[in-house]
């Protein structure tokens, strides 16, 4: 079911769920990351799939300026956005992802199951550019000795490595590189806002370009 609609940054963030929802500094930092991606892709050419659309804060601050937008959330909100009211994983497995060139995966926990689906179903032509915005909150899980199956898969682990909590940044880089390898893309631009609280949520925005033949990972491009 859908509803119809009209049309190098770094900071330190507190990142509990309440702060992410209410702190103006957090909202503005997240909006700036998305504005960077929208500018890089081009507002008129941009078509956004917002997998965790929520009540529409980022739509109101940034994505409403994109040429196209479709949100997704389990809850229904009475506003003018076009949005699926459903599990975003089911939606992403069934709709045509080639219609979108920006993917906003703003999950409270981790975006990696959605990123795996995107990587499998969104082919990127050589030279084509797409935007990807990720919110990763896996540090808390890692600090308790856990790691979700999607993160293990995309980062290339068969089991949870020892000392994973101390290697959070490296694990996320491995996950991003895993997405790039599957999509045959290379990151050409990157912006990030890092959490300062114990949760250490990481907000990452990327512009990815389809690669001819092989590709370099984020470290090879000096973007890690």
VENNOR-V968038 format. One record per helix or strand of 3 or more residues. SS is the DSSP state (@ for helix, = for strand). FROM is the first residue (numbers start at 1). TO is the last residue. If there is no record, write none. Layout:
BEGIN
ss: {SS,SS}
from: {FROM,FROM}
to: {TO,TO}
END
This chain:
BEGIN
ss: {@,@,=,@,@,=,=,@,@,=,@,=,@,@,@,=,=}
from: {17,24,47,57,63,68,83,88,97,102,112,129,139,149,164,185,202}
to: {22,41,50,61,65,73,85,94,99,105,121,136,143,155,183,195,210}
END
